[in-house]
Amino acid sequence: MEKFVLATRRFMRDEGGVTAIEYGLLASLVAVALIVGATQLGTNLNSLFCDIAKKIWSAAVCA
């Protein structure tokens, strides 16, 4: 029983797992930021290309 208590205490003091969890949370936060940024960039590019297409279409119709 004493070995179990010592192993439990050693496990509670070990911070290696906590570091891995923190890295995982940080990586997921970066991934979310990248997804949000890419989505916003895609929306802006879509609007830009639609505006260009409308201008080309109206120039072709008017010519």
All heavy atoms as TSV, in Angstrom:
chain	resi	resn	atom	element	x	y	z
A	1	MET	N	N	0.827	-1.194	0.000
A	1	MET	CA	C	0.000	0.000	0.000
A	1	MET	C	C	0.869	1.254	0.000
A	1	MET	O	O	0.518	2.248	-0.609
A	1	MET	CB	C	-0.911	-0.043	1.238
A	1	MET	CG	C	-1.880	1.081	1.325
A	1	MET	SD	S	-3.069	0.933	-0.008
A	1	MET	CE	C	-4.109	2.272	0.342
A	2	GLU	N	N	2.022	1.159	0.674
A	2	GLU	CA	C	2.908	2.315	0.756
A	2	GLU	C	C	3.467	2.673	-0.628
A	2	GLU	O	O	3.605	3.852	-0.962
A	2	GLU	CB	C	4.059	2.026	1.720
A	2	GLU	CG	C	4.930	3.231	1.992
A	2	GLU	CD	C	5.980	2.935	3.049
A	2	GLU	OE1	O	5.729	2.114	3.944
A	2	GLU	OE2	O	7.050	3.542	2.935
A	3	LYS	N	N	3.748	1.656	-1.450
A	3	LYS	CA	C	4.239	1.911	-2.801
A	3	LYS	C	C	3.180	2.651	-3.624
A	3	LYS	O	O	3.500	3.530	-4.415
A	3	LYS	CB	C	4.615	0.608	-3.497
A	3	LYS	CG	C	5.868	-0.019	-2.959
A	3	LYS	CD	C	6.211	-1.257	-3.745
A	3	LYS	CE	C	7.472	-1.901	-3.198
A	3	LYS	NZ	N	7.846	-3.089	-3.970
A	4	PHE	N	N	1.940	2.264	-3.444
A	4	PHE	CA	C	0.851	2.923	-4.169
A	4	PHE	C	C	0.736	4.394	-3.784
A	4	PHE	O	O	0.584	5.265	-4.645
A	4	PHE	CB	C	-0.482	2.203	-3.899
A	4	PHE	CG	C	-1.654	2.874	-4.537
A	4	PHE	CD1	C	-1.855	2.795	-5.907
A	4	PHE	CD2	C	-2.566	3.591	-3.768
A	4	PHE	CE1	C	-2.942	3.421	-6.499
A	4	PHE	CE2	C	-3.641	4.218	-4.350
A	4	PHE	CZ	C	-3.839	4.124	-5.726
A	5	VAL	N	N	0.841	4.684	-2.502
A	5	VAL	CA	C	0.763	6.067	-2.022
A	5	VAL	C	C	1.934	6.884	-2.573
A	5	VAL	O	O	1.753	8.009	-3.031
A	5	VAL	CB	C	0.723	6.108	-0.479
A	5	VAL	CG1	C	0.843	7.529	0.029
A	5	VAL	CG2	C	-0.547	5.458	0.042
A	6	LEU	N	N	3.148	6.301	-2.545
A	6	LEU	CA	C	4.314	6.997	-3.089
A	6	LEU	C	C	4.173	7.242	-4.589
A	6	LEU	O	O	4.495	8.321	-5.084
A	6	LEU	CB	C	5.591	6.204	-2.794
A	6	LEU	CG	C	6.042	6.179	-1.334
A	6	LEU	CD1	C	7.240	5.237	-1.171
A	6	LEU	CD2	C	6.413	7.578	-0.872
A	7	ALA	N	N	3.664	6.255	-5.314
A	7	ALA	CA	C	3.471	6.413	-6.751
A	7	ALA	C	C	2.419	7.479	-7.042
A	7	ALA	O	O	2.570	8.271	-7.979
A	7	ALA	CB	C	3.062	5.083	-7.366
A	8	THR	N	N	1.384	7.527	-6.227
A	8	THR	CA	C	0.340	8.534	-6.405
A	8	THR	C	C	0.886	9.929	-6.144
A	8	THR	O	O	0.615	10.867	-6.901
A	8	THR	CB	C	-0.846	8.244	-5.464
A	8	THR	OG1	O	-1.322	6.919	-5.705
A	8	THR	CG2	C	-1.968	9.229	-5.695
A	9	ARG	N	N	1.667	10.081	-5.109
A	9	ARG	CA	C	2.274	11.387	-4.811
A	9	ARG	C	C	3.215	11.820	-5.933
A	9	ARG	O	O	3.226	12.977	-6.335
A	9	ARG	CB	C	3.028	11.329	-3.486
A	9	ARG	CG	C	2.132	11.297	-2.296
A	9	ARG	CD	C	2.918	11.298	-1.015
A	9	ARG	NE	N	2.038	11.172	0.132
A	9	ARG	CZ	C	2.432	10.836	1.331
A	9	ARG	NH1	N	3.716	10.590	1.566
A	9	ARG	NH2	N	1.572	10.743	2.327
A	10	ARG	N	N	4.007	10.887	-6.426
A	10	ARG	CA	C	4.920	11.201	-7.522
A	10	ARG	C	C	4.138	11.614	-8.776
A	10	ARG	O	O	4.511	12.537	-9.481
A	10	ARG	CB	C	5.779	9.975	-7.819
A	10	ARG	CG	C	7.079	10.280	-8.485
A	10	ARG	CD	C	7.995	9.076	-8.554
A	10	ARG	NE	N	7.763	8.155	-7.454
A	10	ARG	CZ	C	7.858	6.839	-7.539
A	10	ARG	NH1	N	8.209	6.276	-8.662
A	10	ARG	NH2	N	7.621	6.072	-6.496
A	11	PHE	N	N	3.043	10.925	-9.040
A	11	PHE	CA	C	2.205	11.258	-10.191
A	11	PHE	C	C	1.594	12.650	-10.047
A	11	PHE	O	O	1.511	13.412	-11.015
A	11	PHE	CB	C	1.088	10.209	-10.348
A	11	PHE	CG	C	0.138	10.525	-11.453
A	11	PHE	CD1	C	0.505	10.336	-12.777
A	11	PHE	CD2	C	-1.135	11.009	-11.173
A	11	PHE	CE1	C	-0.379	10.622	-13.806
A	11	PHE	CE2	C	-2.023	11.303	-12.186
A	11	PHE	CZ	C	-1.642	11.106	-13.504
A	12	MET	N	N	1.168	13.012	-8.851
A	12	MET	CA	C	0.551	14.317	-8.613
A	12	MET	C	C	1.559	15.452	-8.778
A	12	MET	O	O	1.199	16.552	-9.175
A	12	MET	CB	C	-0.082	14.368	-7.222
A	12	MET	CG	C	-1.225	13.388	-7.032
A	12	MET	SD	S	-2.590	13.689	-8.146
A	12	MET	CE	C	-3.307	15.093	-7.364
A	13	ARG	N	N	2.831	15.194	-8.465
A	13	ARG	CA	C	3.864	16.229	-8.596
A	13	ARG	C	C	4.384	16.348	-10.016
A	13	ARG	O	O	4.972	17.358	-10.380
A	13	ARG	CB	C	5.024	15.929	-7.652
A	13	ARG	CG	C	4.711	16.249	-6.207
A	13	ARG	CD	C	5.974	16.159	-5.396
A	13	ARG	NE	N	6.491	14.781	-5.408
A	13	ARG	CZ	C	6.582	14.011	-4.338
A	13	ARG	NH1	N	6.236	14.459	-3.169
A	13	ARG	NH2	N	7.044	12.788	-4.434
A	14	ASP	N	N	4.172	15.319	-10.824
A	14	ASP	CA	C	4.682	15.327	-12.201
A	14	ASP	C	C	3.902	16.349	-13.024
A	14	ASP	O	O	2.688	16.324	-13.081
A	14	ASP	CB	C	4.525	13.940	-12.815
A	14	ASP	CG	C	5.106	13.868	-14.208
A	14	ASP	OD1	O	5.963	14.710	-14.526
A	14	ASP	OD2	O	4.704	12.966	-14.958
A	15	GLU	N	N	4.620	17.288	-13.644
A	15	GLU	CA	C	3.977	18.329	-14.442
A	15	GLU	C	C	4.184	18.115	-15.936
A	15	GLU	O	O	3.862	18.979	-16.739
A	15	GLU	CB	C	4.523	19.702	-14.028
A	15	GLU	CG	C	4.148	20.075	-12.611
A	15	GLU	CD	C	4.626	21.472	-12.246
A	15	GLU	OE1	O	5.169	22.155	-13.123
A	15	GLU	OE2	O	4.454	21.844	-11.089
A	16	GLY	N	N	4.724	16.997	-16.328
A	16	GLY	CA	C	4.951	16.714	-17.744
A	16	GLY	C	C	3.652	16.638	-18.527
A	16	GLY	O	O	3.559	17.141	-19.639
A	17	GLY	N	N	2.638	16.029	-17.973
A	17	GLY	CA	C	1.352	15.941	-18.643
A	17	GLY	C	C	0.679	17.289	-18.783
A	17	GLY	O	O	0.025	17.575	-19.771
A	18	VAL	N	N	0.844	18.136	-17.794
A	18	VAL	CA	C	0.245	19.462	-17.840
A	18	VAL	C	C	0.837	20.254	-18.996
A	18	VAL	O	O	0.134	20.942	-19.727
A	18	VAL	CB	C	0.458	20.202	-16.502
A	18	VAL	CG1	C	-0.053	21.617	-16.576
A	18	VAL	CG2	C	-0.243	19.447	-15.381
A	19	THR	N	N	2.131	20.138	-19.202
A	19	THR	CA	C	2.777	20.842	-20.303
A	19	THR	C	C	2.228	20.373	-21.639
A	19	THR	O	O	1.972	21.187	-22.528
A	19	THR	CB	C	4.298	20.623	-20.242
A	19	THR	OG1	O	4.768	21.049	-18.962
A	19	THR	CG2	C	5.011	21.398	-21.302
A	20	ALA	N	N	2.023	19.086	-21.796
A	20	ALA	CA	C	1.474	18.549	-23.040
A	20	ALA	C	C	0.063	19.082	-23.272
A	20	ALA	O	O	-0.302	19.426	-24.396
A	20	ALA	CB	C	1.485	17.030	-23.009
A	21	ILE	N	N	-0.720	19.171	-22.229
A	21	ILE	CA	C	-2.078	19.701	-22.352
A	21	ILE	C	C	-2.031	21.166	-22.745
A	21	ILE	O	O	-2.798	21.623	-23.597
A	21	ILE	CB	C	-2.852	19.491	-21.037
A	21	ILE	CG1	C	-3.125	18.012	-20.807
A	21	ILE	CG2	C	-4.157	20.275	-21.040
A	21	ILE	CD1	C	-3.669	17.682	-19.449
A	22	GLU	N	N	-1.130	21.914	-22.155
A	22	GLU	CA	C	-1.018	23.333	-22.504
A	22	GLU	C	C	-0.617	23.501	-23.965
A	22	GLU	O	O	-1.152	24.362	-24.667
A	22	GLU	CB	C	0.005	24.015	-21.597
A	22	GLU	CG	C	-0.484	24.162	-20.169
A	22	GLU	CD	C	0.615	24.601	-19.219
A	22	GLU	OE1	O	1.790	24.632	-19.636
A	22	GLU	OE2	O	0.286	24.921	-18.069
A	23	TYR	N	N	0.316	22.684	-24.445
A	23	TYR	CA	C	0.697	22.756	-25.858
A	23	TYR	C	C	-0.487	22.402	-26.758
A	23	TYR	O	O	-0.679	23.004	-27.806
A	23	TYR	CB	C	1.879	21.831	-26.154
A	23	TYR	CG	C	3.205	22.391	-25.721
A	23	TYR	CD1	C	4.108	21.608	-25.013
A	23	TYR	CD2	C	3.569	23.695	-26.026
A	23	TYR	CE1	C	5.341	22.112	-24.614
A	23	TYR	CE2	C	4.792	24.207	-25.630
A	23	TYR	CZ	C	5.669	23.414	-24.932
A	23	TYR	OH	O	6.869	23.907	-24.544
A	24	GLY	N	N	-1.254	21.431	-26.357
A	24	GLY	CA	C	-2.433	21.050	-27.132
A	24	GLY	C	C	-3.455	22.173	-27.205
A	24	GLY	O	O	-4.029	22.443	-28.264
A	25	LEU	N	N	-3.689	22.834	-26.078
A	25	LEU	CA	C	-4.625	23.953	-26.070
A	25	LEU	C	C	-4.116	25.113	-26.915
A	25	LEU	O	O	-4.885	25.750	-27.650
A	25	LEU	CB	C	-4.874	24.429	-24.636
A	25	LEU	CG	C	-5.684	23.490	-23.755
A	25	LEU	CD1	C	-5.692	24.005	-22.319
A	25	LEU	CD2	C	-7.099	23.363	-24.276
A	26	LEU	N	N	-2.833	25.374	-26.840
A	26	LEU	CA	C	-2.242	26.442	-27.641
A	26	LEU	C	C	-2.345	26.117	-29.130
A	26	LEU	O	O	-2.692	26.988	-29.939
A	26	LEU	CB	C	-0.783	26.655	-27.239
A	26	LEU	CG	C	-0.055	27.802	-27.918
A	26	LEU	CD1	C	-0.725	29.128	-27.582
A	26	LEU	CD2	C	1.389	27.837	-27.475
A	27	ALA	N	N	-2.073	24.893	-29.503
A	27	ALA	CA	C	-2.166	24.484	-30.903
A	27	ALA	C	C	-3.601	24.601	-31.412
A	27	ALA	O	O	-3.830	25.046	-32.539
A	27	ALA	CB	C	-1.663	23.056	-31.070
A	28	SER	N	N	-4.567	24.240	-30.595
A	28	SER	CA	C	-5.965	24.355	-31.027
A	28	SER	C	C	-6.374	25.821	-31.159
A	28	SER	O	O	-7.131	26.182	-32.067
A	28	SER	CB	C	-6.898	23.609	-30.070
A	28	SER	OG	O	-6.842	24.180	-28.784
A	29	LEU	N	N	-5.865	26.677	-30.293
A	29	LEU	CA	C	-6.162	28.110	-30.400
A	29	LEU	C	C	-5.578	28.692	-31.684
A	29	LEU	O	O	-6.245	29.458	-32.384
A	29	LEU	CB	C	-5.606	28.850	-29.182
A	29	LEU	CG	C	-5.851	30.354	-29.134
A	29	LEU	CD1	C	-7.336	30.648	-29.041
A	29	LEU	CD2	C	-5.119	30.963	-27.954
A	30	VAL	N	N	-4.365	28.302	-32.018
A	30	VAL	CA	C	-3.744	28.763	-33.262
A	30	VAL	C	C	-4.531	28.241	-34.461
A	30	VAL	O	O	-4.765	28.979	-35.431
A	30	VAL	CB	C	-2.263	28.315	-33.320
A	30	VAL	CG1	C	-1.677	28.530	-34.702
A	30	VAL	CG2	C	-1.452	29.057	-32.280
A	31	ALA	N	N	-4.973	27.000	-34.411
A	31	ALA	CA	C	-5.751	26.434	-35.511
A	31	ALA	C	C	-7.056	27.192	-35.708
A	31	ALA	O	O	-7.446	27.490	-36.843
A	31	ALA	CB	C	-6.030	24.951	-35.256
A	32	VAL	N	N	-7.732	27.527	-34.622
A	32	VAL	CA	C	-8.984	28.287	-34.722
A	32	VAL	C	C	-8.723	29.665	-35.317
A	32	VAL	O	O	-9.470	30.134	-36.181
A	32	VAL	CB	C	-9.677	28.394	-33.342
A	32	VAL	CG1	C	-10.805	29.403	-33.367
A	32	VAL	CG2	C	-10.196	27.038	-32.902
A	33	ALA	N	N	-7.650	30.309	-34.899
A	33	ALA	CA	C	-7.310	31.629	-35.438
A	33	ALA	C	C	-7.018	31.543	-36.937
A	33	ALA	O	O	-7.440	32.409	-37.709
A	33	ALA	CB	C	-6.115	32.210	-34.693
A	34	LEU	N	N	-6.305	30.504	-37.360
A	34	LEU	CA	C	-6.031	30.328	-38.783
A	34	LEU	C	C	-7.304	30.079	-39.589
A	34	LEU	O	O	-7.468	30.612	-40.687
A	34	LEU	CB	C	-5.053	29.171	-38.995
A	34	LEU	CG	C	-3.610	29.445	-38.613
A	34	LEU	CD1	C	-2.783	28.161	-38.708
A	34	LEU	CD2	C	-3.017	30.507	-39.506
A	35	ILE	N	N	-8.199	29.293	-39.048
A	35	ILE	CA	C	-9.459	29.006	-39.746
A	35	ILE	C	C	-10.292	30.275	-39.888
A	35	ILE	O	O	-10.829	30.564	-40.962
A	35	ILE	CB	C	-10.242	27.898	-39.010
A	35	ILE	CG1	C	-9.525	26.569	-39.166
A	35	ILE	CG2	C	-11.671	27.801	-39.519
A	35	ILE	CD1	C	-10.049	25.468	-38.277
A	36	VAL	N	N	-10.379	31.053	-38.826
A	36	VAL	CA	C	-11.139	32.304	-38.879
A	36	VAL	C	C	-10.511	33.268	-39.885
A	36	VAL	O	O	-11.208	33.882	-40.697
A	36	VAL	CB	C	-11.245	32.949	-37.474
A	36	VAL	CG1	C	-11.779	34.361	-37.550
A	36	VAL	CG2	C	-12.117	32.091	-36.577
A	37	GLY	N	N	-9.201	33.385	-39.862
A	37	GLY	CA	C	-8.508	34.267	-40.793
A	37	GLY	C	C	-8.687	33.829	-42.237
A	37	GLY	O	O	-8.931	34.657	-43.123
A	38	ALA	N	N	-8.565	32.546	-42.506
A	38	ALA	CA	C	-8.729	32.034	-43.864
A	38	ALA	C	C	-10.155	32.224	-44.354
A	38	ALA	O	O	-10.380	32.550	-45.525
A	38	ALA	CB	C	-8.339	30.562	-43.916
A	39	THR	N	N	-11.119	32.045	-43.475
A	39	THR	CA	C	-12.515	32.254	-43.847
A	39	THR	C	C	-12.762	33.713	-44.207
A	39	THR	O	O	-13.403	34.021	-45.223
A	39	THR	CB	C	-13.452	31.824	-42.698
A	39	THR	OG1	O	-13.201	30.456	-42.396
A	39	THR	CG2	C	-14.898	32.000	-43.073
A	40	GLN	N	N	-12.249	34.614	-43.401
A	40	GLN	CA	C	-12.411	36.038	-43.677
A	40	GLN	C	C	-11.731	36.425	-44.985
A	40	GLN	O	O	-12.279	37.166	-45.786
A	40	GLN	CB	C	-11.856	36.874	-42.520
A	40	GLN	CG	C	-12.111	38.351	-42.659
A	40	GLN	CD	C	-13.582	38.698	-42.644
A	40	GLN	OE1	O	-14.370	38.075	-41.951
A	40	GLN	NE2	N	-13.957	39.672	-43.433
A	41	LEU	N	N	-10.535	35.919	-45.213
A	41	LEU	CA	C	-9.808	36.202	-46.448
A	41	LEU	C	C	-10.579	35.658	-47.651
A	41	LEU	O	O	-10.698	36.331	-48.676
A	41	LEU	CB	C	-8.408	35.581	-46.394
A	41	LEU	CG	C	-7.546	35.760	-47.647
A	41	LEU	CD1	C	-7.239	37.238	-47.863
A	41	LEU	CD2	C	-6.277	34.958	-47.520
A	42	GLY	N	N	-11.118	34.466	-47.523
A	42	GLY	CA	C	-11.906	33.875	-48.611
A	42	GLY	C	C	-13.140	34.699	-48.924
A	42	GLY	O	O	-13.487	34.900	-50.094
A	43	THR	N	N	-13.809	35.199	-47.902
A	43	THR	CA	C	-14.988	36.037	-48.109
A	43	THR	C	C	-14.620	37.329	-48.821
A	43	THR	O	O	-15.303	37.743	-49.764
A	43	THR	CB	C	-15.665	36.349	-46.752
A	43	THR	OG1	O	-16.002	35.115	-46.115
A	43	THR	CG2	C	-16.913	37.174	-46.937
A	44	ASN	N	N	-13.524	37.944	-48.399
A	44	ASN	CA	C	-13.084	39.185	-49.036
A	44	ASN	C	C	-12.672	38.950	-50.491
A	44	ASN	O	O	-12.998	39.762	-51.368
A	44	ASN	CB	C	-11.927	39.806	-48.265
A	44	ASN	CG	C	-12.360	40.357	-46.929
A	44	ASN	OD1	O	-13.541	40.551	-46.677
A	44	ASN	ND2	N	-11.400	40.596	-46.049
A	45	LEU	N	N	-11.970	37.864	-50.761
A	45	LEU	CA	C	-11.576	37.554	-52.133
A	45	LEU	C	C	-12.792	37.260	-53.004
A	45	LEU	O	O	-12.846	37.661	-54.169
A	45	LEU	CB	C	-10.614	36.368	-52.160
A	45	LEU	CG	C	-9.179	36.647	-51.738
A	45	LEU	CD1	C	-8.373	35.355	-51.716
A	45	LEU	CD2	C	-8.529	37.649	-52.667
A	46	ASN	N	N	-13.766	36.574	-52.454
A	46	ASN	CA	C	-14.985	36.280	-53.203
A	46	ASN	C	C	-15.693	37.576	-53.595
A	46	ASN	O	O	-16.135	37.720	-54.733
A	46	ASN	CB	C	-15.906	35.387	-52.379
A	46	ASN	CG	C	-17.101	34.921	-53.176
A	46	ASN	OD1	O	-16.991	34.680	-54.372
A	46	ASN	ND2	N	-18.239	34.794	-52.518
A	47	SER	N	N	-15.788	38.508	-52.666
A	47	SER	CA	C	-16.413	39.789	-52.968
A	47	SER	C	C	-15.637	40.541	-54.046
A	47	SER	O	O	-16.231	41.126	-54.959
A	47	SER	CB	C	-16.505	40.654	-51.710
A	47	SER	OG	O	-17.315	40.045	-50.747
A	48	LEU	N	N	-14.338	40.532	-53.948
A	48	LEU	CA	C	-13.498	41.211	-54.939
A	48	LEU	C	C	-13.695	40.612	-56.327
A	48	LEU	O	O	-13.887	41.341	-57.314
A	48	LEU	CB	C	-12.028	41.114	-54.521
A	48	LEU	CG	C	-11.013	41.699	-55.503
A	48	LEU	CD1	C	-11.165	43.214	-55.581
A	48	LEU	CD2	C	-9.614	41.315	-55.078
A	49	PHE	N	N	-13.657	39.293	-56.429
A	49	PHE	CA	C	-13.817	38.651	-57.729
A	49	PHE	C	C	-15.218	38.858	-58.290
A	49	PHE	O	O	-15.398	39.000	-59.507
A	49	PHE	CB	C	-13.470	37.165	-57.650
A	49	PHE	CG	C	-12.000	36.899	-57.499
A	49	PHE	CD1	C	-11.537	35.939	-56.621
A	49	PHE	CD2	C	-11.073	37.602	-58.250
A	49	PHE	CE1	C	-10.178	35.693	-56.485
A	49	PHE	CE2	C	-9.711	37.367	-58.117
A	49	PHE	CZ	C	-9.268	36.405	-57.237
A	50	CYS	N	N	-16.233	38.884	-57.431
A	50	CYS	CA	C	-17.592	39.152	-57.904
A	50	CYS	C	C	-17.698	40.573	-58.453
A	50	CYS	O	O	-18.332	40.791	-59.494
A	50	CYS	CB	C	-18.606	38.937	-56.772
A	50	CYS	SG	S	-18.919	37.211	-56.402
A	51	ASP	N	N	-17.090	41.530	-57.795
A	51	ASP	CA	C	-17.098	42.911	-58.287
A	51	ASP	C	C	-16.390	43.003	-59.640
A	51	ASP	O	O	-16.863	43.677	-60.560
A	51	ASP	CB	C	-16.444	43.851	-57.282
A	51	ASP	CG	C	-17.272	44.051	-56.029
A	51	ASP	OD1	O	-18.488	43.755	-56.073
A	51	ASP	OD2	O	-16.698	44.491	-55.004
A	52	ILE	N	N	-15.262	42.341	-59.776
A	52	ILE	CA	C	-14.528	42.348	-61.045
A	52	ILE	C	C	-15.372	41.704	-62.144
A	52	ILE	O	O	-15.453	42.219	-63.269
A	52	ILE	CB	C	-13.165	41.644	-60.895
A	52	ILE	CG1	C	-12.246	42.468	-59.990
A	52	ILE	CG2	C	-12.514	41.403	-62.252
A	52	ILE	CD1	C	-10.970	41.757	-59.599
A	53	ALA	N	N	-16.012	40.579	-61.826
A	53	ALA	CA	C	-16.846	39.890	-62.818
A	53	ALA	C	C	-18.014	40.771	-63.253
A	53	ALA	O	O	-18.358	40.816	-64.443
A	53	ALA	CB	C	-17.361	38.571	-62.243
A	54	LYS	N	N	-18.624	41.498	-62.318
A	54	LYS	CA	C	-19.736	42.402	-62.669
A	54	LYS	C	C	-19.258	43.512	-63.592
A	54	LYS	O	O	-19.938	43.870	-64.555
A	54	LYS	CB	C	-20.355	42.994	-61.409
A	54	LYS	CG	C	-21.171	42.012	-60.611
A	54	LYS	CD	C	-21.677	42.651	-59.323
A	54	LYS	CE	C	-22.317	41.615	-58.426
A	54	LYS	NZ	N	-22.706	42.195	-57.123
A	55	LYS	N	N	-18.079	44.060	-63.328
A	55	LYS	CA	C	-17.538	45.126	-64.176
A	55	LYS	C	C	-17.202	44.597	-65.567
A	55	LYS	O	O	-17.460	45.266	-66.569
A	55	LYS	CB	C	-16.311	45.747	-63.519
A	55	LYS	CG	C	-16.662	46.565	-62.295
A	55	LYS	CD	C	-15.433	47.124	-61.597
A	55	LYS	CE	C	-15.867	47.871	-60.349
A	55	LYS	NZ	N	-14.738	48.364	-59.575
A	56	ILE	N	N	-16.643	43.412	-65.645
A	56	ILE	CA	C	-16.325	42.827	-66.951
A	56	ILE	C	C	-17.614	42.536	-67.704
A	56	ILE	O	O	-17.715	42.805	-68.894
A	56	ILE	CB	C	-15.463	41.564	-66.774
A	56	ILE	CG1	C	-14.083	41.928	-66.268
A	56	ILE	CG2	C	-15.364	40.779	-68.088
A	56	ILE	CD1	C	-13.223	40.734	-65.894
A	57	TRP	N	N	-18.596	41.999	-67.012
A	57	TRP	CA	C	-19.875	41.655	-67.663
A	57	TRP	C	C	-20.561	42.904	-68.191
A	57	TRP	O	O	-21.044	42.944	-69.313
A	57	TRP	CB	C	-20.769	40.912	-66.694
A	57	TRP	CG	C	-22.098	40.569	-67.309
A	57	TRP	CD1	C	-23.277	41.139	-67.042
A	57	TRP	CD2	C	-22.360	39.572	-68.290
A	57	TRP	NE1	N	-24.272	40.576	-67.792
A	57	TRP	CE2	C	-23.716	39.597	-68.575
A	57	TRP	CE3	C	-21.549	38.660	-68.970
A	57	TRP	CZ2	C	-24.314	38.763	-69.508
A	57	TRP	CZ3	C	-22.143	37.825	-69.899
A	57	TRP	CH2	C	-23.500	37.883	-70.164
A	58	SER	N	N	-20.584	43.975	-67.398
A	58	SER	CA	C	-21.240	45.200	-67.843
A	58	SER	C	C	-20.456	45.854	-68.993
A	58	SER	O	O	-21.050	46.423	-69.906
A	58	SER	CB	C	-21.402	46.197	-66.687
A	58	SER	OG	O	-20.143	46.659	-66.238
A	59	ALA	N	N	-19.158	45.726	-69.008
A	59	ALA	CA	C	-18.356	46.271	-70.114
A	59	ALA	C	C	-18.624	45.469	-71.387
A	59	ALA	O	O	-18.680	46.034	-72.478
A	59	ALA	CB	C	-16.886	46.255	-69.766
A	60	ALA	N	N	-18.778	44.157	-71.270
A	60	ALA	CA	C	-19.030	43.321	-72.439
A	60	ALA	C	C	-20.421	43.588	-72.997
A	60	ALA	O	O	-20.632	43.578	-74.208
A	60	ALA	CB	C	-18.859	41.853	-72.064
A	61	VAL	N	N	-21.390	43.830	-72.120
A	61	VAL	CA	C	-22.760	44.066	-72.562
A	61	VAL	C	C	-22.867	45.438	-73.228
A	61	VAL	O	O	-23.546	45.613	-74.216
A	61	VAL	CB	C	-23.738	43.951	-71.363
A	61	VAL	CG1	C	-25.123	44.399	-71.756
A	61	VAL	CG2	C	-23.748	42.528	-70.846
A	62	CYS	N	N	-22.149	46.422	-72.677
A	62	CYS	CA	C	-22.228	47.786	-73.198
A	62	CYS	C	C	-21.443	47.939	-74.504
A	62	CYS	O	O	-21.703	48.871	-75.266
A	62	CYS	CB	C	-21.699	48.796	-72.174
A	62	CYS	SG	S	-22.727	48.855	-70.695
A	63	ALA	N	N	-20.484	47.091	-74.778
A	63	ALA	CA	C	-19.615	47.284	-75.961
A	63	ALA	C	C	-20.245	46.853	-77.230
A	63	ALA	O	O	-21.220	46.470	-77.555
A	63	ALA	CB	C	-18.331	46.501	-75.778
